Structures are given as structure tokens and as C-alpha cells.
Amino acid sequence: TLIKANLQTGAIITIIDFSNIVRPGYTGNFYPTDVCFDTIGSVYITDSLQGVVIQIDINNNARLFASDSRWFDIESDAYYGVTGIDFFNNNIIVGK
């Protein structure tokens, strides 16, 4: 869930549930770990348990932005998936 709030009053503006955005075949838990914004106001959220990046656009529409099998290893006990994201030079940079 992403909550948009007014910075001056703290009042909730919008609550965005993105729990239905999952990589195909995934049935596990969720763990959003990092967030960044692009120049047009979209939000990108990493989920380290799914190994995905979720995008929420300025109209509050959530979608699976990126998923790559190299970002997760469900056979490993040391699995942490995608843990960082940044927007730099008009590119999304994902870190593990």
C-alpha cells in the first residue's frame, strides 16, 4: 500500500493498494524495500521478495514495471531480491 499525504497537514490524499501487482506465478509475501520518483512524478517501488519493480503513475495506476529472474533466487536461503532503486539521467537503476 502506498499512502499519499499532504505535507503541510498530514491529511491522507490517496491510498493505493498495489498488493494485486505480482510477478506471474508468485504466491509468496511482499516486502517493498525502496522507492524513487522520475521527472514526471511516477513512483517506482522495489519488492525484494518478488524481485520486481512496481510503477505507480501520476494518475495512481499501478503496474508491474520490471521483473527479471536474475533479481531473485528462491532456492537460496540468502535470498533478498531487489533492494535498491534510483532514477538517474532518465534511467531507472536497480540494485541488488
N, C-alpha and C positions, 0 to 999 in steps of 0.2 A: 504494500500500500504506500502510495506517495501522497503526502498532505501538503497542499499549497496554502500558505497563510500570509496574511497581511503583516508586513514587517513592523509597522507602526503600532497596530492594535493587538496583534497576535490572533485575530479572528481567522477562523478557517474559511478559506475561499472555495477550495475544491478538495475532495478526497478521490484519488484514483486507485482503483483496485486493479493490479496487474497480475494477480495470482493465477489467472487463467492463461497467461502467456508462458508456455513451456516448450522446450525443445521436443520434437517428435519422439515418442516412446518413453519420456521421462516420467517417473511416478514418485520421485523422492521429495525431500524437503526443499525449502527455499532459503537462501541466505544472501540477500543483497549486501554488497560489500563496498561499493564505491559509486560515485556519481560525478558527471561532468555536464557541461552545457555547451552547445555550439553557438555560432554567431546569430542564428535566427531564433533561439530560445528553446530548441528541443533539449530534452533531458535524456541522458544515457546512463543506464544503471547496470552494473555488473552483478551477476548472481554466481557466486563461487561454487555452489553445489551443482547447479545445472551446467555451468560452463557456457553461459550465454551473455549477450548484451541486449537489454531491452531498451527501446526508444519510446519516449512519450513526447509527442509533438505539441506545438503551442495550442492546439485545439483539444488537448487532453486525450488523444488517441494513442493507445499503447500497442506496440507490435514487437515481434521478435526481430531485432535488428541484425544480430550476428550470432552464429553458433558454429563451432569448429571442433571436431573430435580431438584435435591436438590440445584443446584447452581443458580437457578433463580426462581422468583415468580412474574409472570406477572400480578397477581391480586393485588399486593401490591403497594401503592404509594411510598413506601420507597425502591423500587427495585433498586439495584445497581449491582447485579450479582457478578461474579468473579472479584476481584480487585487486586490480587497479585499472583505471581508465583516465585518459586525459584528452583534451582537444587542443591540437597544436598545428598551426599552419594549414588550417582547413582539413585536417585529417584526424580521425579517431585513433588513438594509440591505446592498445590494450596490453596489460601486463599480467604476468602470472607469477 
